[in-house]
Amino acid sequence: MLERLAVSIYAAWLMLGLNQLGPIINVDEAKSPYSNSRRLITSADVGNNAGRAPGASTPGGNSPKGKDGKLLYTHPVNEVGKSVQPEERCRKHLK
């Protein structure tokens, strides 16, 4: 179920052309600035509560912070990742 949901989200990102702004990057496994990608995912535990999930477009009180207390997912808007080919599993989902 979760994998199907993730692929649906990734497919929506493709329809928006976000693959032109970088690859899908798991922030739990990569270092900032995450290849300047605009397609960031996380495995952060939100206690099965979607209301606590971090929002990449609007950071809030529940957004994950580093040891220094700064938000983890902020980045200059004019710095974007390199364009990548659409992921095969997402293209299949679009058919």
C-alpha positions, 0 to 999 in steps of 0.5 A, spaced: 500 500 500 505 505 502 509 503 495 503 504 491 502 511 494 509 513 493 509 511 486 503 515 485 506 521 488 512 520 484 508 519 478 504 526 480 511 529 480 513 527 473 506 530 471 509 536 474 515 536 470 519 536 477 524 530 474 527 537 471 529 539 478 533 533 480 532 526 482 528 523 488 532 524 494 531 520 501 534 526 506 535 520 511 540 517 507 543 523 503 547 530 506 544 537 505 544 540 500 541 533 497 543 534 490 539 541 490 533 536 488 526 539 489 524 531 490 525 530 497 522 524 501 523 522 508 522 516 512 521 520 519 517 517 524 510 521 525 507 516 529 502 514 523 499 521 524 499 525 517 498 531 521 505 531 523 508 529 517 513 535 515 511 539 509 517 541 504 513 547 501 511 550 508 515 548 514 512 548 521 513 546 528 513 539 526 518 540 521 525 536 523 530 540 525 538 538 525 542 538 532 543 546 531 536 547 531 535 549 524 530 546 519 533 541 515 529 542 509 530 549 507 534 551 501 535 557 496 530 557 491 534 559 485 539 552 486 536 546 483 538 539 481 540 536 475 534 534 470 534 526 470 530 521 466 523 519 469 523 513 473 521 507 470 516 505 475 513 512 475 512 511 467 509 505 468 504 508 473 502 513 468 499 508 463 
